[in-house]
Amino acid sequence: MRKLFIFLFISCHYYFLAACQGENSNTPNIQENIAGTYYKSLITKDGQDRNYIVYVPSSVNSREKLALLLVIHGTNQSGQVFYDKGLWNSKADQEGFIVVYPTALTYCHFDEGTQRTTTKWAAGDLGESDLQKGGLPLCVGETLRDDMLFFDELIETLKSEYLVDEKRIYATGFSNGAQMASRLAAERSDIFAAITIHAGNLSEFIPPTLSPNPMSIIVSVGTSDPLFLKKIGFNQPIAINPDAINIPGVKSLINPFLSISGLNSNYTYTERPYFGKKIGRFHFNSSNVNKENSLDFLLIEDLQHNYTNILIDPYWEFLRTKKLQ
């Protein structure tokens, strides 16, 4: 009997070790923040195989709950493109938070009459036929998928696999990704504590109604962004000064965010030099609904239509103190 017990103990120990050695080293333990880059996928309830990258910095304690930041790419990009930029990974190393880079699905659609096949977020415009409001009709045979479902399931999956501080979940987006982040701000204020949006807007197909739990938001744009200048009817860069907020196109960009945030139009204006450029900041924090959230609109001198390191420090300075109410 003693020999049988020893044999069974050794056998179990051997198979336990074998199982551990055979486990994919690129998969973290459940509910533990192990440093590394993880290429992940999930199949959503509507049957879509969705991909994303998770970056956990080496500076963190594996048993500590961490803030989580989703970085949402623009049209014809991917999570890999923004991961390779390394902008947020470096900040995560310094500050100790998890960064997630999701990738949009690829659609055939029409943009101002031109057929395009690119990655695109279902942020409101995609699949709509009203061109005056910015609609992007799909090609025949295409079906619009539910990106809100994807983000819901992504957040739940991340919370099940990592130690996430549920009061400190953030998102940042660029261009079409900024539109997607805007939709999250409007419709998922019970999940995200704060969001930053660069070179994008809230789609006209998403009602700018007061969100259930108004959050703090940054909206930023470069003064030389050709897409933005075209949208507001300018043929030269915007001048950074207190009057810039009164440009009709700028008001059209800002007003929906004031509406979903429950803020009125009172603001303070400041300027500061940063990375050799001037940033004009319009700060709105007068709540109509007795909340302590705010909206910052940033005009960044000479910046084109791109997401650069000039955004990272101001964004994180803003996000890091925000908690879900």
N, C-alpha and C positions, 0 to 999 in steps of 0.2 A: 504493500500500500504506500509506504514511504517513497519507494522508487517511482511509483506511478505519479505521486504528487509532484516530485522533483521534475519528472519528464514533462508533465503538463505545465508547470511553472516556466520551465525553460522554453517550451514551445510557444506559449503565449507571449513571453517576453520577446522572442525572435520575430514573431509575426507583428508585434507592435512596432518594433524598430523598423522592420521592412516597410510597414505602412507609412511610417513617418518619412523614411528616406525616399519612398516613391511618390510622396505628395509633391505637387507642383510648388516649387519654391517661390513662384510669383503670385501665390495666393495667401493673403494674410489669415491669421487665426480669427475666428469669430470674436467680435467685440474686443479687439486689441489693435492698437495703432502701431504696426510694425513698419519701420521706414522702408521706402522703396517706391518704384513706379509699377503700377499694376494695370495691364490691359484687360479690360473687362467687357462683358456683354450681358444683356438681359433680354428675355423675350417678353414683351408686354402682353397684356390681356387681349389685345386685338391682333396678336400673332406676329408683331414686328420684332425683328432681331436688331437691337440697338446697341451701339458701341460707345464706350467712354473710357477715359484714362484717369486713374487716381494717383495723385502724388502725395506721399506722406513723408515729411522731412525727417532727417535723422536727429534733429534738435529736440524732438518731443519725447515725453514720457509715455511709454506704451499703454499705461493704465490711466491716463489723464483724458478727460473729455475735451475735445478740441473744436474750435470754430471750423466751419466748412464753407468754402467758396466755390461756386460754379462759375466757370469762365465760358461764355457762350459766343462762339465764333460767328463770322459774317458769311454772306453768300459766297458759294464756291470755295469755301474753306472747310476745315475739319478740326476736331479736337487736337489732332496731331500737330497741325500748323501752329496752334497757340501754345501747345506744350513745348514745341521746338523753339519758340521765341524765348522761353525761359524767364520771362518777366515776373510771373507770379511765383514760380518755383523759388527764385532767389529771395523774394519777400517772405515766402512760407518758411524758408530756412532760418531767416532772421527772427520771425515773429512766432513761429510754431502753430501753423494751422494746416488743414487738409485742403488741397486744390483738386477739383474735378473738371475734366475737359470732355464734355459730351459732343457727339457728332450728329449733325442733322441728316435726314434722309435726302436722297436725290430725286428731283422731280423734273419732268419736262413741263415747261410753262411758257407763257408769253409775257414779255416785259416791254411795254411801249411798242407792241406789234412785232417784236423780234422773238423768235422761238429760242429758248435756252434750256439746256439740261445741266442743272447744277444742284449742289446741296442747298437746301432752303428750309428755314423754320416756318412752321404754320403759326405765324405770329398775328394773323388777322387778314393781311392782304392776299395771301396765297389761296388760290381757288375761287376768288371773287371776280365777278365780271364787270363791276362798275369801275371803269378806268379813271373817271374823274376823281374818285376817292382813293386811287392808287391800287386798284384791283389787279391781280396777276392771274389770269385765267389758266387753268390746267389744259394740257394737250389731251386729245381724245384718248380714252383708255386709262388715264391717270386717276388715282383715287387719293384724296387728301387724308392723311393720317393724323392721329390725335397726339400732338406733342405735349399737351397738358397732361394727358395720361402718362406719357413717358416720364415727364419730370416728377409727377407724383410717385410713380413706382421707383424711379431712380433714387429719390430722397429716402423712401422707405427701405430700399435695399442697402443704401449706404449706412443708414442708422442701425441696420441689423448686422453689418459686417465690421463697423468701426465704432469707436467711442466718440460720438458726436455730441457737442453741446447744442441741444435742440433750440435754445434761445439765441444762438449765434450762427444762423445759416444765412448766407449772403449769395448774391449773384451779381456778375458784371457782364455786360454784353457790348459787342461792337457791330454797328450797322444793322443788318438783318437780325443779328444776335441781340443788339440793343432793343430792337422791336420785340423780340421774344422776352427779354428781361422786363420790358415795359408791361407786357401782358401778365407776367408773373406778379409784378407789383400791383396790377389792377385786380387780379383774380386769385392770388395766393398769399394774401397778406397775413394769413394765419400760420404760414410756414416760414416766410422770409422776414428777417429782422430789418434789412436794408438792402438797397440795390443801387448800382451805379450803371449809367447808360451813356455810351459814347457814340456820337454820330448816328443816332437813330431816334425814333419817335414812337409814340403810342399809335397804333394803326387806327385809322378812322372807322374801321369796322368793329373796333372794341369800344363799347360805350364808356365814356369817361365819367362814370358814376363813382360816388364815394365808396372806397373799398371798406370791407367790414372792420379791418384793423389797420388804419392808415400808418404807413411806414415812412422812414426817412429815405430820400432819393437824391442822387446827384445826376444831373443831366449836363453833359459837356459836349462842346463842338469846337472844331478848329476854325479860326477866322478865315482861313484860305481853303476850306473844304469845298471842292468844286460841286459835289452833289448837293450839299446844303445851300450853297450860293445859288445854284440853278433853281432849287425848290422855292427860294424866297425872292427870286427875280433880281439878284445882284450880279453884276459883272466884274466886281472888284472885292477885295477882302473887307470884312466888317471891321470898323474901327472899335477898339476897346475903350469904352467910356460909359458913364451912367445912362446915357440915352439909348444905348444899344437894345435895351429891353423893350423899347417902344417901337422897334421895327416890326411891322405886321407879321412877317414870317417867323420872327423870334417869338412873338406873343402866341402865334398858332402852335408853336412847339411846346411852350411852357404851360399854357392854360389847361390842357388835359391832365397834366401831372398835378397842378394845383387842385383840380377837381377831385381826383382820386385820393389825394392826400388830405383833403379837408382843410386846405390852407387858403387864406385870402391873399390879395395881391400886394400887400405891404412888404417891403424888403429893405435890407441895408446893402450898400455897395462898397466893396473894397478892391484894391489891386495889389498884386505882389509880383516881384520877379521870381522866376523859377526856371532852372536849366537854360538860362539865357533868354527866356521868353517872358512875356507879360501875361498874367492871368487875371481876368476880371471876374469877380465873384458876386453874384446876386443871391443873397441869402434870405429865404422866406421861412419864417417860423411862427407866424401869427395864425393860430388854429381857430377854425370855426366850430370845431367839435370837441374842444377841451382836451386835445392830445398834445404830446410833447415832441412830435415829429417835426421834420424840416425838409425843405427842398433847396438844394444849391444848384444854380445854373452857372457853369463855368465857360467863359470864352477864352480860348487859348491861342495866343498870337502865332500866326503863320503856320499853324498845324494844318496839314492836308487831311485827306480821308484815310487815316490809319490809326492804329492803336499802338502807342509807343510807351517807353519807360517814363515819359513825363507824367503819365496818368497814375502810375502805381503808388507813389508815396501819398499824394493827396487823396486818392481813393481809399487806401488802407487807413490813413489817419482818420477819415470819415467813418469807415465801416467798423473799425475795431471796438469802438465804444458803444455800438448800437446793440440792443437786446430786444428780443420779441417781448411785447407787452402782453 
